[in-house]
Amino acid sequence: MTKDILMLAGLMGAGLFIMTCTLDQKPLVSFIYSPPEKSATINSMLLTSIICFAAFITGYCYAFTIKKPFRFFGYIALYHWFAASLYFILVYGFFLGNSLFQGMISTVLLPYIYIALEKQTGLKIAYSLVLLLYLMSIYSRTAFAACAIFILTYYLYPYLTVSKIRYHLYFLTFTLSIAILMTIYLSGSFDFFNEFSLDFFGKRIRSGREKIWPELLGYISENYLYGYGINQGSEYLISVLRPWRNLSSHNIYLEILLRGGVVLLSFFIVLFYRIWGLFYSGNNNEISRVAAGGFLALLFLSAGAEIGLKGNILVNTMAWFFWGGAASCTWKNNANSIHTPSVHIGIQNLSN
């Protein structure tokens, strides 16, 4: 346990060092647009990383001493989701029109709720259907896809953990799929996705990102290796083609490329791969299974929203805290599964 947490803490420390090295870098672009400040939102990727990395380590240590660390949190999350959903419906009407924030809340709370319904298979399926219908009704397309990925990964998990190679290949395939989908979106060749979105969500797939991303990539390509500095951000860039709006990326991976270039993005890919590996459980541990699905769901959601390393700090902290706790539970479960057979053998030998 000590070795695992120290290695991960060291990796996180290396990432913070990389980000700190570019903190005072003179920007190569004049950022003339100042985004509105919100008390719950942190635009600093460095500060968010410090808080979230600390939340991960805290969750790891907390869950190491607690038998069922997330059961109580799960019931609170279930109550919070129903309360927040009811509020949005009463205040804004049922068809909210792409409520991205409510979609983010739903995605982050989903693992907690699955833990609360751990032994209630029927209730988990019922809630999953209700959640997908709700996200469809509020036109939260990215969150709908993210929650669908959670459900898919959750039920595939027993087959993925048959071997570590298969388990890790699933993550690499998932990562490659995000890159391919972004490339398809940038190329404009998304007629199939456009028809799907119109049929099921009543909205075209074109949301403005197909115009923002190419312009943003133009800036990234000029300094693709190291980026413009971790203290910069796409929301500070004014669009040349549409001067009434900024170039807010709504994509954490493009945001990382803009701020830290390929160097910083490579670090996060390695970190995410390492965290994914911490959820491997050969005997289908429930928390590990839920965490694997929730982890990929948030990574997918990050392709359509600036979440995980930027944005609402409470939402981000809840996600990283759960990942840390789940990693700790996975380690305990794997350690127990290794030692248990030897105990039985010893007892058998004594009886003989």
N, C-alpha and C positions, 0 to 999 in steps of 0.2 A: 504494500500500500504506500509506504513512504517513498519508495523508488518511483512509482508511477506519478504520484502527485508532485514530487520534486522535478521530475523530467518535464511534466506539463507546465509547471510554474516557471521553469527555466525557459521553455519555448515561448511562453507568454511574455516573459521579461525581455527576450530577444526581439519580439515584435514591438514592444513598447520602446525599446532602444532605437529600432529602425524609424519609428514614427517621430521620436524626439529629435533625431538627427536632422529632420527636415522642418522642424517647428518654426525656426526663424529664417528659413530660406526665403530669399527675396522672390516674390512671384514674377513669373515671366509674362503674366497677363494682368492688365489693370482690372481689378474687380470693383466695378463702379456701382453695383446694385446691392443694397443692404436688405436682407430678408427680415421679415417681422420676427421679433423675439417672443417666444412663448415659454412660460415658466416650466412647463412639463417637458419641453423639447430641448435636447442638447445637440447643437450642430457640430460640436467638436468631436471628431472621431477618436482623438487621443483620450479625451476625458471619458467618453463613453466606454472605450476599451478598458481603461483603468478600473472603472466601476464594475463593468460586466465580468472582467477577469477575476476581480475580487469576489464577486457574487458566485462565480463558478467554484472557486476554492472554498468559500464559505459553505456552499451547498454540499461540496464533497465531504468536508469535515463534519458538518451537521448530520448528514445521513449515515456517516460511519458509526455513530453512536446510537442511532434510533432504529428500532426494528422496522417500523412502517412509517417512514418520514413524511409521506405526501398524502396519506389518507385524509387527514383533517383539512389540509390545503385544498384537496380535491372537492370536498363538500362546499367550501367557501367559494371556489372557482365556479362550481355549478350554480350556486345562488347568484354570484356576481353576473354570470352570463345571462341568466334569465332576467335579472333586474335591469341590466344595461340594454338588452334587446327590447324589453317592454318600454323602457324610457324612450329609445329611439323611435319606436312605433307610435307611441302616444304623442310625442312632440313633433315628429317629422312625417308621420304617416308610414304605412307599411312599406311602400315602394320608395326607399330612401334615395335611390339613384347613385350607385357606386359609393357606398359608405366604406371607404378604404380603412378608416380607423376601426370601425366595428368589425370589419373583416380581420384586421390584425389582432384585435382582442380575442376573437373567436378562435383563431389559429393557435395563439399562445396558450389559451386556457384549455384547449382540447386535451393535451396530455394529462393535465391535472384532473380533468373530469373523468377520463378513462381510468385513472387510478382509483377514484372514488367509486366507480362502477366495476371494480376489478372482477368480481365473481358474478356479475349480473350480465351475462352475454346478451340476453334479449334486450335489456335496457340500453346497452352500448350500441346495438344495431339500431334501435329506435331513435336514440339521441343522434346518431350519425346521420340518419335520414332527415330528421328534423333540421339539423344544422345545415346540411347541404341544400335543402329546400329554402331555408331562411336566407342563406347567402345568395342563392339564385334570385330570390325575390327582391333583395336589395341591390342587385346588379354588381355584387362584389366578386368579379370574375377571377381575379388572381387568388383571393382567399379561398374561393370555391375549389380551384385546382389544387391549392396547397393542402386543404383538408382532405381532398380525394387522394392525394399522394400519401398523406398520413395513414388513411384507412387501408390503402393498397399495401403499403410497407408493413403495417401492423399485422395484416393477415398473411403476408408472404414471409414474415420473419422466421418462422420455424423451418422453412425450406431454405432460406438464405444462410442460416447458421449451421447447416449440415457440414459445411467446410468454411474455413477462414478465407480461402481463395474466392469462393462464390460470394461471400459476404462483402469482401472488399471490392470485387468486380461490380457489384450492384451500385456501390457508391460512385465508382469511377464512371460507370454508364450514366448514372443520374447527373453527374457533373458535366459530362460531355453533352447530354441532352439539353441542359440549360444553355450551353454555348451554342448549340445548333438552333434552338428555338429563337435565341436572340439574333443570330445571323439571318434566319428566315424573316424575322420581323424587320430587320434593317434593310433587307433586300426588297421588301414590299410584296413578296410572294406568299401571301397568307390568305388566299381566297377561301380555302377550306376552313381556316380558323374564323374568318369573317362570317361565313355562313353559319357556322356553329354558334357563334356569339349572337347573331341575329335571331336564330331559332330559339335559343334557350335563355338569352338574357335581354333580347330586344334592343341591343346596342351593337354598333359596328365595332370591330376590333381596333380601328384607328382612334386612338385616344390623345394624339399629339406627340407621343413618344417617337413615332416614326419620323417626325420632323426634328425633334429635339436631339435625339441620339446621334444622327449623322453629323450635326453641327458640333455637338459635344466631342465626338470622336476626332473631329478636326483639331481641336485643342489638345486632346490626349496624344495624338500622333506626333505632335511637335515636341513632346517631352515624355515619351511613353515609358522610358526606363525608370526614372525616379519621380515623375509627377511634378506638380507645382508646389508641393509642401502640404503637410498634414493639416495646417491651419487654414487652408483654402477650402473652397466648396463650389459645386456647380450652381447653387442658388445665388451666388454672387455674380454670375455671368449673364450679361444681357444678350438676348438673341439678336443677331445682325439682321436676319430675315423678318423677325417679328419683334420689334423693339418694345412692344408693350408687355412682354413677358420675359422671365429669366429662363435659364437652361437647367432648372432643377431636374436631376437625372431620374428620380423615382426608381433607382436601381443601385443597390449597394455595391455591386461589382464595378460598374462604371465609375462610381464615386471613389472607390479605392484606387482605380487606375488613374483618375484625375489627380488625386492627392498624393499617392505614393508610387504610382507607376507599376510596372511589371514586378519590381522587387517586392513591394508591399502585398500585391495580389498573390504572389507566389507564397509568401509567408502565410497568408490566411488559408490558402488551399491546403498547405501542409498542416496547419492547425486544425482545420475542419476534418481533414482525413484522420488525424490523430484522435480527435474527439469521437468520431464515428467508430474507430477501433475500440474505444473504451466501452461501447455498448454491446460488444459481442458476448453472447451468453450461450454456451453449448446446450444448456438444458431449458431453454426457452423461458427465462426469467421474465415475469410480467413487466416490471419497471424498465428493464432493458429493452423489451419489445416496444413499449410505449415511447420511450425516449428516442429510439431509432426512427420511428415514424414522425415524431414531433420535430426532430432535428432536421430531417429532409424537408418537412413541410415548411419550416421557417426559412431554410436556405432557398427554397423555390419562391416563397413569398418575397424574399429579398430582391429577386429579379424584377419585381414590379412595384416595390416600395422600399424606402430607405429605412430599413428596420434591422435590428441586430447589432449594428455598430454606430447607429445614429438615430435620432428621433426621440420618441417618448421613452424616457428613462425607466419608468415603472414597468412598461411592457417588456423592454429589453432585459431588465434585471430579473424579471420572473422567468424568462426563457433560460438565461444563463444559469440561474440558481437551480432550476430543475435539471439541466444537463449535468451540473456538477454533482448533485445528489444522486442522479441516476447512475453516473459513472462509479460512484462509491458503492452503491447497492450492487451493481454488476460485479465489481471486484470481490465484494463479500460473498456473493452467490457463487462465483467461480471458485473462490478459495474453499468454500464449504463443500462444493461438489467434488473437489480434488481430495479433500481429507476424509470425507465420509466413508468411501469404500474401504480405506485402510483401517478405519475404526471397526467396521463390520467384520473384516477379516481377522483382526486381532481378537474380537469377542468370540468368533467361531473357533479360533485356535485354542483359546482358553477353555471353552466348553468341551473341546475334544480331549 
